[in-house]
Amino acid sequence: MESNMTIQIEHRLSKEEARNRIEQLIERYKKEYNADIQELVVDWAGDRAHIRMKAKGYSTSGNLEVRDSVVELDFYVPFMLQIFSKKIKSAISDEIQQSLA
């Protein structure tokens, strides 16, 4: 059973500033979780990014879009992690909100 998760975080920044902060958050995670992440690829095209990640044996991918007043992240949640969906969504939402504050 496949499942996607969509997270929308409102912001009051310019699109450019919101994108810069999201890029900084991703770079921070690359460094902070370097030992756990086998692959993290972020391909930006304008205000949209396609993200692929492999960590601790699980793979996921999805899309992130920075809009005028919202950042939207839509990604695949591996079957074995779906039981933790609420915690995953909460943790990601909190981190994005903090970076956009």
DSSP file (Angstrom, degrees, kcal/mol; ACC not computed):
  #  RESIDUE AA STRUCTURE BP1 BP2  ACC     N-H-->O    O-->H-N    N-H-->O    O-->H-N    TCO  KAPPA ALPHA  PHI   PSI    X-CA   Y-CA   Z-CA
    1    1 A M              0   0    0      0, 0.0     2,-0.3     0, 0.0     0, 0.0   0.000 360.0 360.0 360.0 118.4    0.0    0.0    0.0
    2    2 A E        -     0   0    0     76,-0.1     2,-0.4    74,-0.0    74,-0.0  -0.632 360.0-173.5 -91.8 151.3    1.5    3.3   -1.1
    3    3 A S  E     -A   77   0A   0     74,-0.6    74,-3.2    -2,-0.3     2,-0.3  -0.990  11.8-156.8-147.7 135.4    0.8    6.5    0.6
    4    4 A N  E     -A   76   0A   0     -2,-0.4     2,-0.4    72,-0.2    72,-0.2  -0.834   9.6-151.5-107.4 151.3    1.7   10.1    0.0
    5    5 A M  E     -A   75   0A   0     70,-3.1    70,-2.5    -2,-0.3     2,-0.5  -0.976   5.6-161.7-121.7 134.7    1.8   12.8    2.6
    6    6 A T  E     -A   74   0A   0     -2,-0.4     2,-0.4    68,-0.2    68,-0.2  -0.971   6.8-174.8-118.7 131.0    1.2   16.5    1.8
    7    7 A I  E     -A   73   0A   0     66,-3.0    66,-2.8    -2,-0.5     2,-0.5  -0.990   3.1-169.4-125.3 129.4    2.3   19.2    4.2
    8    8 A Q  E     -A   72   0A   0     -2,-0.4     2,-0.5    64,-0.2    64,-0.2  -0.983   2.8-174.2-121.8 126.3    1.4   22.9    3.7
    9    9 A I  E     -A   71   0A   0     62,-2.7    62,-2.8    -2,-0.5     2,-0.1  -0.976  16.9-140.2-121.6 121.4    3.1   25.6    5.8
   10   10 A E  E     +A   70   0A   0     -2,-0.5     2,-0.3    60,-0.2    60,-0.3  -0.480  25.5 177.4 -77.0 150.3    2.0   29.2    5.5
   11   11 A H        -     0   0    0     58,-2.1    90,-0.1    -2,-0.1    86,-0.0  -0.955  34.4-145.8-147.2 165.8    4.6   32.0    5.6
   12   12 A R        +     0   0    0     88,-0.4     2,-0.2    -2,-0.3    57,-0.1   0.070  67.3 105.0-120.1  21.6    4.8   35.8    5.3
   13   13 A L  S    S-     0   0    0      1,-0.1    -2,-0.1    87,-0.1     2,-0.1  -0.477  80.2 -92.4 -95.3 167.4    8.1   35.9    3.5
   14   14 A S     >  -     0   0    0     -2,-0.2     4,-2.7     1,-0.1     5,-0.2  -0.430  40.7-111.4 -69.1 158.8    8.9   36.7   -0.1
   15   15 A K  H  > S+     0   0    0      1,-0.2     4,-2.6     2,-0.2     5,-0.2   0.908 119.3  52.9 -58.3 -40.6    9.1   33.6   -2.2
   16   16 A E  H  > S+     0   0    0      2,-0.2     4,-2.4     1,-0.2    -1,-0.2   0.920 111.1  44.5 -62.2 -45.9   12.9   34.2   -2.6
   17   17 A E  H  > S+     0   0    0      2,-0.2     4,-2.3     1,-0.2    -1,-0.2   0.902 112.8  51.6 -67.0 -40.8   13.5   34.4    1.1
   18   18 A A  H  X S+     0   0    0     -4,-2.7     4,-2.1     2,-0.2    -2,-0.2   0.922 111.3  47.8 -61.7 -43.5   11.3   31.4    1.8
   19   19 A R  H  X S+     0   0    0     -4,-2.6     4,-2.8    -5,-0.2    -2,-0.2   0.923 110.1  52.5 -63.1 -43.7   13.2   29.3   -0.7
   20   20 A N  H  X S+     0   0    0     -4,-2.4     4,-2.2     1,-0.2    -1,-0.2   0.908 110.6  47.6 -58.1 -42.4   16.5   30.5    0.7
   21   21 A R  H  X S+     0   0    0     -4,-2.3     4,-2.1     2,-0.2    -1,-0.2   0.872 111.0  50.3 -69.2 -36.3   15.4   29.4    4.2
   22   22 A I  H  X S+     0   0    0     -4,-2.1     4,-2.4     2,-0.2    -2,-0.2   0.920 110.4  50.6 -65.4 -42.8   14.2   26.0    2.9
   23   23 A E  H  X S+     0   0    0     -4,-2.8     4,-2.4     1,-0.2    -2,-0.2   0.904 110.4  49.6 -60.5 -41.6   17.6   25.5    1.1
   24   24 A Q  H  X S+     0   0    0     -4,-2.2     4,-2.4     2,-0.2    -1,-0.2   0.888 109.4  51.8 -63.8 -39.6   19.4   26.4    4.4
   25   25 A L  H  X S+     0   0    0     -4,-2.1     4,-2.2     2,-0.2    -2,-0.2   0.923 110.3  48.4 -62.9 -44.9   17.2   23.9    6.3
   26   26 A I  H  X S+     0   0    0     -4,-2.4     4,-2.2     1,-0.2    -2,-0.2   0.921 111.8  49.1 -61.7 -44.7   18.1   21.1    3.8
   27   27 A E  H  X S+     0   0    0     -4,-2.4     4,-1.8     1,-0.2    -1,-0.2   0.889 109.3  52.8 -63.1 -39.2   21.8   21.9    4.0
   28   28 A R  H  X S+     0   0    0     -4,-2.4     4,-3.1     1,-0.2    -1,-0.2   0.918 110.2  47.9 -61.4 -43.1   21.6   21.9    7.8
   29   29 A Y  H  X S+     0   0    0     -4,-2.2     4,-2.5     2,-0.2    -2,-0.2   0.873 105.9  57.7 -66.6 -36.4   20.0   18.4    7.7
   30   30 A K  H  < S+     0   0    0     -4,-2.2    -1,-0.2     1,-0.2    -2,-0.2   0.918 115.8  36.6 -57.8 -42.5   22.6   17.2    5.2
   31   31 A K  H >< S+     0   0    0     -4,-1.8     3,-1.0     2,-0.2     4,-0.2   0.925 118.2  48.7 -75.3 -46.2   25.3   18.0    7.7
   32   32 A E  H 3< S+     0   0    0     -4,-3.1     3,-0.2     1,-0.2    -2,-0.2   0.844 123.9  30.2 -65.9 -35.9   23.5   17.1   10.9
   33   33 A Y  T >X S+     0   0    0     -4,-2.5     4,-1.7    -5,-0.2     3,-1.3   0.013  78.8 127.3-113.9  26.8   22.3   13.7    9.7
   34   34 A N  T <4 S+     0   0    0     -3,-1.0    -1,-0.2     1,-0.3    -2,-0.1   0.843  72.8  53.7 -52.9 -40.2   25.2   12.9    7.3
   35   35 A A  T 34 S+     0   0    0     -4,-0.2    -1,-0.3    -3,-0.2    -2,-0.1   0.761 114.3  41.5 -69.2 -24.6   25.9    9.5    9.0
   36   36 A D  T <4 S+     0   0    0     -3,-1.3    20,-1.3    19,-0.1     2,-0.6   0.678  98.7  80.9 -96.1 -20.9   22.3    8.4    8.5
   37   37 A I  E  <  +B   55   0A   0     -4,-1.7    18,-0.2    18,-0.2     3,-0.1  -0.790  45.3 177.5 -96.6 118.5   21.6    9.7    5.0
   38   38 A Q  E    S+     0   0A   0     16,-2.4     2,-0.3    -2,-0.6    17,-0.2   0.793  76.2   8.6 -84.3 -30.7   22.9    7.6    2.1
   39   39 A E  E     +B   54   0A   0     15,-1.8    15,-2.6     2,-0.0    -1,-0.3  -0.977  56.2 169.7-152.6 135.0   21.5    9.9   -0.6
   40   40 A L  E     +B   53   0A   0     -2,-0.3     2,-0.5    13,-0.2    13,-0.2  -0.842  11.5 174.0-147.2 109.6   19.9   13.3   -0.7
   41   41 A V  E     -B   52   0A   0     11,-2.8    11,-2.5    -2,-0.3     2,-0.5  -0.969   8.0-174.2-121.2 127.5   19.3   14.9   -4.0
   42   42 A V  E     -B   51   0A   0     -2,-0.5     2,-0.7     9,-0.2     9,-0.2  -0.967   2.9-170.2-123.9 113.8   17.4   18.2   -4.4
   43   43 A D  E     -B   50   0A   0      7,-2.7     7,-2.2    -2,-0.5     2,-0.3  -0.894  10.6-160.4-108.2 106.1   16.8   19.4   -8.0
   44   44 A W  E     +B   49   0A   0     -2,-0.7     2,-0.3     5,-0.2     5,-0.2  -0.648  16.9 176.9 -87.5 141.0   15.4   22.9   -8.1
   45   45 A A  E >  S-B   48   0A   0      3,-3.2     3,-1.3    -2,-0.3     2,-0.4  -0.817  70.0 -55.1-138.4  96.0   13.6   24.3  -11.1
   46   46 A G  T 3  S-     0   0    0     -2,-0.3    -1,-0.0     1,-0.2    -2,-0.0  -0.577 121.8 -16.2  69.3-124.9   12.5   27.8  -10.2
   47   47 A D  T 3  S+     0   0    0     -2,-0.4    19,-2.8    -3,-0.1     2,-0.4   0.203 124.6  83.1 -98.1  14.4   10.4   27.7   -7.0
   48   48 A R  E <   -BC  45  65A   0     -3,-1.3    -3,-3.2    17,-0.2     2,-0.4  -0.923  56.0-170.1-119.9 145.0    9.9   23.9   -7.3
   49   49 A A  E     -BC  44  64A   0     15,-2.9    15,-2.7    -2,-0.4     2,-0.5  -0.995  16.4-148.3-134.5 140.2   12.2   21.1   -6.2
   50   50 A H  E     -BC  43  63A   0     -7,-2.2    -7,-2.7    -2,-0.4     2,-0.4  -0.933  25.0-162.3-101.4 129.1   12.1   17.4   -6.7
   51   51 A I  E     -BC  42  62A   0     11,-2.9    11,-2.3    -2,-0.5     2,-0.4  -0.941  13.6-176.5-119.8 131.8   13.7   15.7   -3.7
   52   52 A R  E     +BC  41  61A   0    -11,-2.5   -11,-2.8    -2,-0.4     2,-0.4  -0.990  12.6 173.9-123.4 135.4   15.0   12.1   -3.5
   53   53 A M  E     -BC  40  60A   0      7,-2.8     7,-2.6    -2,-0.4     2,-0.4  -1.000  19.1-171.3-144.8 142.3   16.3   10.7   -0.2
   54   54 A K  E     +BC  39  59A   0    -15,-2.6   -16,-2.4    -2,-0.4   -15,-1.8  -0.990  19.9 161.7-131.6 124.9   17.5    7.4    1.1
   55   55 A A  E >   -BC  37  58A   0      3,-2.5     3,-2.3    -2,-0.4   -18,-0.2  -0.990  64.4  -8.7-146.7 133.3   18.2    7.0    4.9
   56   56 A K  T 3  S-     0   0    0    -20,-1.3     3,-0.1    -2,-0.3   -19,-0.1   0.830 129.3 -51.5  50.6  38.0   18.5    3.9    7.1
   57   57 A G  T 3  S+     0   0    0      1,-0.2     2,-0.4     0, 0.0    -1,-0.3   0.405 115.6 110.0  85.4  -3.0   17.4    1.6    4.3
   58   58 A Y  E <   -C   55   0A   0     -3,-2.3    -3,-2.5    20,-0.0     2,-0.4  -0.872  50.3-157.1-108.5 139.4   14.2    3.6    3.4
   59   59 A S  E     +C   54   0A   0     -2,-0.4     2,-0.3    -5,-0.2    -5,-0.2  -0.898  16.4 166.1-114.6 144.9   13.8    5.6    0.2
   60   60 A T  E     -C   53   0A   0     -7,-2.6    -7,-2.8    -2,-0.4     2,-0.3  -0.974   8.7-176.5-147.9 160.7   11.4    8.4   -0.4
   61   61 A S  E     +C   52   0A   0     -2,-0.3    15,-2.5    -9,-0.2     2,-0.3  -0.982  15.3 138.4-153.7 160.0   10.9   11.1   -3.0
   62   62 A G  E     -CD  51  75A   0    -11,-2.3   -11,-2.9    -2,-0.3     2,-0.4  -0.975  40.5 -86.9-178.0-170.6    8.6   14.0   -3.5
   63   63 A N  E     -CD  50  74A   0     11,-3.0    11,-3.0    -2,-0.3     2,-0.4  -0.940  21.4-163.2-126.9 145.5    8.1   17.6   -4.5
   64   64 A L  E     -CD  49  73A   0    -15,-2.7   -15,-2.9    -2,-0.4     2,-0.4  -0.989   8.3-171.2-125.9 135.1    8.4   20.9   -2.7
   65   65 A E  E     -CD  48  72A   0      7,-2.8     7,-2.7    -2,-0.4     2,-0.6  -0.994  13.0-151.8-131.7 131.0    6.9   24.1   -4.0
   66   66 A V  E     + D   0  71A   0    -19,-2.8     5,-0.2    -2,-0.4     2,-0.2  -0.895  25.2 176.6-100.2 118.1    7.5   27.6   -2.6
   67   67 A R        -     0   0    0      3,-3.0   -49,-0.1    -2,-0.6    -2,-0.0  -0.564  47.0 -85.2-112.6 179.3    4.5   29.8   -3.3
   68   68 A D  S    S+     0   0    0      1,-0.2     3,-0.1    -2,-0.2   -50,-0.1   0.845 121.9   4.0 -55.8 -38.6    3.7   33.4   -2.3
   69   69 A S  S    S+     0   0    0      1,-0.2   -58,-2.1   -57,-0.1     2,-0.3   0.311 126.6  49.1-133.2   9.0    2.2   32.5    1.1
   70   70 A V  E     -A   10   0A   0    -60,-0.3    -3,-3.0     2,-0.0     2,-0.5  -0.999  56.0-147.5-150.8 146.7    2.7   28.8    1.5
   71   71 A V  E     -AD   9  66A   0    -62,-2.8   -62,-2.7    -2,-0.3     2,-0.5  -0.973  23.4-162.8-110.2 128.5    5.3   26.1    1.2
   72   72 A E  E     -AD   8  65A   0     -7,-2.7    -7,-2.8    -2,-0.5     2,-0.5  -0.953   8.9-173.4-118.3 130.9    3.9   22.7    0.1
   73   73 A L  E     +AD   7  64A   0    -66,-2.8   -66,-3.0    -2,-0.5     2,-0.5  -0.988   3.7 179.4-121.9 124.8    5.7   19.4    0.4
   74   74 A D  E     +AD   6  63A   0    -11,-3.0   -11,-3.0    -2,-0.5     2,-0.3  -0.988  17.6 155.4-127.6 120.4    4.2   16.3   -1.1
   75   75 A F  E     -AD   5  62A   0    -70,-2.5   -70,-3.1    -2,-0.5     2,-0.3  -0.968  43.2 -99.7-148.4 160.2    6.2   13.0   -0.7
   76   76 A Y  E     -A    4   0A   0    -15,-2.5   -72,-0.2    -2,-0.3   -15,-0.2  -0.600  27.5-151.7 -79.5 134.3    5.9    9.3   -0.6
   77   77 A V  E     -A    3   0A   0    -74,-3.2   -74,-0.6    -2,-0.3     5,-0.1  -0.947  24.1-121.1-107.5 116.1    5.9    7.6    2.8
   78   78 A P    >>  -     0   0    0      0, 0.0     3,-1.8     0, 0.0     4,-0.7  -0.211  24.5-113.6 -55.8 146.1    7.3    4.0    2.7
   79   79 A F  G >4 S+     0   0    0      1,-0.3     3,-1.3     2,-0.2     4,-0.4   0.868 114.1  53.9 -49.3 -47.9    4.9    1.3    3.8
   80   80 A M  G 34 S+     0   0    0      1,-0.3    -1,-0.3     2,-0.1     3,-0.2   0.666 111.2  46.9 -67.6 -15.7    6.9    0.4    6.9
   81   81 A L  G X4 S+     0   0    0     -3,-1.8     3,-1.8     1,-0.1    -1,-0.3   0.476  83.1  93.2-102.2  -4.3    6.9    4.0    8.1
   82   82 A Q  G X< S+     0   0    0     -3,-1.3     3,-1.7    -4,-0.7     4,-0.2   0.789  75.4  66.2 -62.4 -27.2    3.2    4.8    7.6
   83   83 A I  G 3  S+     0   0    0     -4,-0.4    -1,-0.3     1,-0.3     3,-0.3   0.769 103.6  47.7 -62.8 -23.9    2.5    3.8   11.2
   84   84 A F  G <> S+     0   0    0     -3,-1.8     4,-2.8     1,-0.2     3,-0.3   0.197  76.8 118.3 -99.5  14.7    4.5    6.9   12.2
   85   85 A S  H <> S+     0   0    0     -3,-1.7     4,-2.9     1,-0.2     5,-0.2   0.859  73.2  50.0 -53.7 -44.0    2.8    9.3    9.7
   86   86 A K  H  > S+     0   0    0     -3,-0.3     4,-2.3    -4,-0.2    -1,-0.2   0.914 114.3  44.8 -63.5 -42.0    1.4   11.6   12.3
   87   87 A K  H  > S+     0   0    0     -3,-0.3     4,-2.6     2,-0.2    -2,-0.2   0.902 113.9  49.8 -67.7 -40.9    4.8   12.0   14.0
   88   88 A I  H  X S+     0   0    0     -4,-2.8     4,-2.5     2,-0.2     5,-0.3   0.943 112.7  46.8 -61.7 -47.9    6.6   12.4   10.7
   89   89 A K  H  X S+     0   0    0     -4,-2.9     4,-2.6    -5,-0.2     5,-0.2   0.910 113.6  48.6 -61.9 -43.6    4.1   15.1    9.6
   90   90 A S  H  X S+     0   0    0     -4,-2.3     4,-2.5    -5,-0.2    -1,-0.2   0.924 112.5  47.5 -63.2 -45.7    4.3   16.9   12.9
   91   91 A A  H  X S+     0   0    0     -4,-2.6     4,-2.1     2,-0.2    -2,-0.2   0.920 115.0  45.0 -64.0 -44.5    8.1   16.9   13.0
   92   92 A I  H  X S+     0   0    0     -4,-2.5     4,-2.5    -5,-0.2     5,-0.2   0.927 113.5  50.3 -66.1 -44.6    8.5   18.1    9.4
   93   93 A S  H  X S+     0   0    0     -4,-2.6     4,-2.8    -5,-0.3     5,-0.2   0.926 110.5  49.8 -58.8 -46.2    5.9   20.8    9.9
   94   94 A D  H  X S+     0   0    0     -4,-2.5     4,-2.3    -5,-0.2    -1,-0.2   0.917 111.5  47.9 -60.4 -44.6    7.5   22.1   13.0
   95   95 A E  H  X S+     0   0    0     -4,-2.1     4,-2.0     2,-0.2    -1,-0.2   0.912 113.8  46.2 -64.9 -42.8   10.9   22.3   11.4
   96   96 A I  H  X S+     0   0    0     -4,-2.5     4,-1.6     2,-0.2    -2,-0.2   0.920 111.9  51.8 -66.4 -42.6    9.7   24.1    8.3
   97   97 A Q  H  X S+     0   0    0     -4,-2.8     4,-0.7    -5,-0.2     3,-0.2   0.923 110.1  49.3 -59.1 -44.3    7.6   26.5   10.4
   98   98 A Q  H >< S+     0   0    0     -4,-2.3     3,-0.7     1,-0.2    -1,-0.2   0.897 110.5  49.9 -63.0 -40.0   10.6   27.3   12.5
   99   99 A S  H 3< S+     0   0    0     -4,-2.0    -1,-0.2     1,-0.2    -2,-0.2   0.778 114.0  45.5 -71.7 -23.6   12.8   28.0    9.5
  100  100 A L  H 3<        0   0    0     -4,-1.6   -88,-0.4    -3,-0.2    -1,-0.2   0.465 360.0 360.0 -95.7  -2.5   10.2   30.2    7.9
  101  101 A A    <<        0   0    0     -4,-0.7    -1,-0.2    -3,-0.7    -2,-0.1   0.478 360.0 360.0 -76.2 360.0    9.5   32.2   11.1
